[in-house]
Amino acid sequence: MEKPSVNMELREKLKVYRALDNDCRLNILITLSNKPNIAFNDLARETSIEKGLLAYHLGVLKDVGLVESEYKRRSKKISMFRLTAKGKRVISELGLDKVSVNKK
């Protein structure tokens, strides 16, 4: 009966690794590691990723549980992004917590 558990754990890791098999998403994760709670427009500027493409990649990272967002209201409604505990763990396991972003 333990095989399904191991199989599910393996499948979960593979989903995460598939999500990380993209330079844009790696840059997003590294940026969020260095600058937690960053606004969407600031994240786009920091990573030099076009906003439509950034929204797509953030969606992929959110789907696998590495990134979360929170809506804040200042003069207007903005989304703030940060790594989840799982995202921080993955960044640390891969040694990416000490890496800087490669801008395009």
N, C-alpha and C positions, 0 to 999 in steps of 0.2 A: 504493500500500500504506500510505501514511501516514494516509489518511482514518480507518481504524478506530482508530488511536491517538488522533487528535484527537477523534474521536467518543467514545471511552471517557473521555478526560479531561473533555470537556464533560458527559458523563453523570454522572461522579463529582462534579463541581462542582454540578450540578443536584440531586443527592441531598442534598448538604450544605446547599444553600440551602433546599430543601424542609424539611429538619429544623429549620432556623433560623427558619422562618416561623411561629413560635409564641412568644408572650411568656414563657411558663413556661420554655421551653428556652433562650431568650436570657438570662433571669435566672439560670438554672442555670450557663450558661457564664460569665457575668460574675462570679458568685460564686466559681466555681472558679478563675477568673483571679486574683481578689483573695485567695482563701484556698485555696491548693492543699493536697491531702491532708486534706480535711475529711471527717469521719464522716457517715454517712447521716443520722442524727438531727439533727446540727448543721446539715447542709445543708437539711433540711426546715424547721428553725427559722429559718435565715437567709433563706430564700426565701419563707417562709410558704406553702409548697405541701404539701397533704395527702400523707401518706406513700405511699399507693397510687398516686396520680397522679405523685408524684415518681419512684417506681420505674419507671413506664411511660415517662416522659420521659427518664430516664437510659438506659433501654434503647434508645430511639430514637437518642440521642446516641452511645451505644456502638456501635450498628450502623453508623453512618456514620464511625466512627473518630475522633470528637472528644474522647471521654471514656474513661478507663480506671479500673479499680478494683483494689484490692489488699485481701486479707483480712489483718487484723492480730489478734493475740490479746493482749488485756490481761486484765482480769478476766473478759471474755467476748469472743466473736468479733465483730469489727466490720468493716465495709467502709469503706475510705478511698477517696475519689474525687479525681481530678485530670484536668487537660487532657492530651491527648496532644500530641506535637510538632505534629501536624496541627491540633489544636484551638487551640494557641497561635498558629499561623500565621494561621488564619482569624480569630481574635479581633483580631490585630494588623492584618490586611488591612482589616477592617471598622471599625477604629478603636474597638473596644469595650474595649480594654485600659485605658482611662482613665475608663470609665463606672462609676457605682455602680448598685446594684440598686434597682429599684422594687419595694418590698414592697407586697403587696395590702392 
